[in-house]
Amino acid sequence: MPSRTYLSTTDPTASGFKAAKERITLLFCSNASGDKQLKPLLLHRAMKPRAMKKVDFNKLPVHWRSNPKAWVTKQIFQDWFENLFVPEVKEYLEGKGLEFKALLIVDNAPGHSILDHPQVKVVFLPPNTTSLIQPLDQGIISTFKKPYVKLSFKFILDILDSDPSLTVTEAWKRFSIRDCVNHIGSALAAMQMSTLNACWKPLWPECVHHKSQQNVDDREIILLAHAVGGEGFNDMTVEEVGEMMEDAVVDDEEL
């Protein structure tokens, strides 16, 4: 949520604050041509939250994993590499009639362990270069986040329309991890091959053959925010939309 909204500045002792601060981690991976985006890994604190009890996890748009902090540990990253990345990439290449050989480019986050596989070469980006050359940071993540934020604002607006007596905070409390996963699936489906390819330009300009195309305009998000109303929503700016596209810093207290 925008930093100026009541939803972001609620007193930590207030009812509902814990739910508002619930966090997940998503691990994305796509190829340079843009025609293959692996199903993301989702980290949650619970293996099966209450809102997901009747859900078939095999049909989710994400691979579900859990740990107490919803953080990517070295063990989880190893599991992702061996049991998710390798099989999916192998299947993709075999479907193209290509030999199973792959290059995996990874940033140097603490949870990324040393990986080893005879058909996969793993290269770590130099320290402090993620924001400069990592394709995910060059627009892939923000392109995913925009439709996700749009859907989240629309969720609040639909709840308020159905029951005008509710406050924005009360409407937002109805947002569950199941809604979150559904929005993730919709945002992933909106991703375009051209965007995935274009974001490799700083790292590998020779492979880029498309211009990045935004699937959601900032103005769409702003109009929805204004319709929601309230502090931080009714006067939301383009700059604040950009702020929401950036990775939030998580401190030890929140973890």
N, C-alpha and C positions, 0 to 999 in steps of 0.2 A: 504494500500500500504506500501511497505518497507520504513523505515524512511529515507533512503539515496536517494530515488528516487526524481526526480523533482516534481512528483505529490504530495509528502508529504511535500515539503519545499517551495512551491510556496508562493510568497508574498501575504498576506491576502488581499491586495488592488487590486490584479490583477484580470482581468476578468476570470470568471470561477471558482474562488477559493471557492465561496459559494457552488456551485454545487458539488465540490470535497469534501467539508466538510459535505455534507448532511448525516445525521445519522438516523439509525433505531435501535430499541431495539427488540431483540427476547427473548421470554420466553419459555424455553424448559421444558418438563416433560416426563419421561419414567418410566416404572416399573423395578423392580430388575431382573426379569427373562429375560428381553430384548425383549419380544414378543409384547410389546405394547408401542408405542411412540405416545403421544398425538400430535395432530396438533398444531404447535407452535403458540403463540400469537405474532403478529408483531405490534410494535408501530411506527407510522410515525407522522410527524408534521401535515400532511393534511389528512382529511378524504377521499378525492378522488383527488389525484394529477392529473395533466394534462395528464401524460403518462398512467394513469389508467382509463381514462374516458369511454372507450368502453369495459372495462373488467367486467365480471361477478364475483363479489367478493365472491359469494358462491362457486365458482369453484377453488378458489385459494388454494395453499398448506399450507396457514396460515390463522389464524383468524386475521382480520384487525381491529385495533383500532387506535385512534389518540389523541394527546394532543400537546400543543405548543412546548414542549421540546422533544417529542418522548421518554418520560420516563415513567417507571412503577410507578404510584401513588397508594396510598392505595385504592382509589376508583376503579381504573382499575384492581388492583389485586383482589379485592372483586368480581368484575364483572367476571373476568376470573374464579375464584373458583366456584362461584354459577352457572354461565350460560354456562361454557365450561368444566371445570374439572369434576364437579359432573356428568353431563349427559354423558360425554364420558366414564368415569370410570364405571358408572352404566351399560351402554350398553355393555361394554367389559366384565364385570363380569357376567351379565345375559347371554351373548353369550357363556360363559364357564360353565353355569349351576351353578354358585356360588352365594352365598348371597352377597348383596351389603354392604361390609365393606372394608374400605380402610385406609391406613396410608399414610399421605402426609408429607414428610420431606422437610423442607424449610430452606434456609439460612436466616440470620438475616439482610438482606438488608433493608434500611429505608422504601422502598415502600411496604414491605410485612406486611400487617395488620393482626390483630388477627382474625382468622377464626373460625367459629362454624358450625358444622353440625352433626346431630345425628348418621350418619353412617360413618363419616370420622373423624379420630383422626389426628390432626395437631401437628407436633413436629418441633420446631425450633432448628437448629444447634447452638451450643455455639458460642459466638463471636470469631473471628479470627481463625476459623477452616475450612473455606470454601476451601482454597487451599490444605488442608491436607486430608480431608475426603469426601468432597461433590462429589458425583459421576460425576456430570457434569464437575467439574474441574479436575477430574482424567482421562479425555481422551475423553469424549463424545463431548464436545464443539470443541476440536481441531480436532477430527475425522470428524466433520461436516465442519469445516472451510477449511480443506485441499482441498476437491473437489470444494468448493466454490471459493477459491483463484485460483485454477487451471482453472476453467471455466472463471474467470475474466481475467486472463492473456491471455487465448485463445481468449476471446472477443477482447482484444486490438490487438492481433496478426492478427486476421481475418480482422479487420478494416484496419490495416496497409497494409496487403496483397492486399486488394481490392482497396486501394488508397495510393500508396507509397509516395505521396506528403505530406501526413499528418504527423504531429509530434505525439509522444506518448500522449502528453497532449490533442491534438485535438481529437485523437481517444478515449481517456478516457471520454471526455466530451459527447460523444454519448451514454455513458452508462446511462440508465434510471432506475428508480425505478421498472419499469416493467421487465427489464433485471435482476435486483437484485432478484425479487420474483421468476422468472423462475429458476435462479441459486440456490436459496434456495430450491425449489422443487426438483431439480436434486440432490443436496447434501443430502437432507433428504432420497431420494430413495436409495442412495448408503450406508446408514447406515446399519450395520449388527447387528443381534441379539447378536452375540458373544461379540461384542464391548460394547454394552449397558449393558450386564450382567457383563463383566469383570471389568468394572469401579466401581462396587460396592464393590470391594475387601477391600479397606481400612475401609469402614464403616460397611460392613456385609459380612465377608469372607466366611461364611458358605453357602451363597446363590450362590456363584460363581462357575460355572461349565464350563466356557469357557475361552480361552485366547483371549486377545484383538487382533484384526486384523485390520491393517490400510488399508483403501480402496484406498489411494493415497500415493505413495512414494514421499519423499521429492525431489528426483532427478527429478521426472516428473515436479514438479513446477519450479525447478532450470533451467531445459532445456528450458521450455517455457519462463522464464524470460530472459535467454540469447538470445533466438530468438527474443524477443521484442527489446532488446538492449537499450542503453542509460544509463545514470547515475543511479546506484543502481540496474539496471536490468542485465547488461552484466557481472557483477561480483558477483551476488547474492550468498550468502553462506547458508549452512545448518542452521547456527545460526540465520540468518535473517528470514528464513522460520519459525523457532521456535518462533521468536519474533512476527511474524504476527499471530501466534496461541494464543497469550496472549491477555487478555482483555485490550483495550486501556483506558487510564485515560482521562476522559473528564473534562475540566475545565469550570468555570462559563462563560468565554468569548465565548467559543465554543457553549455553550448551549444558 
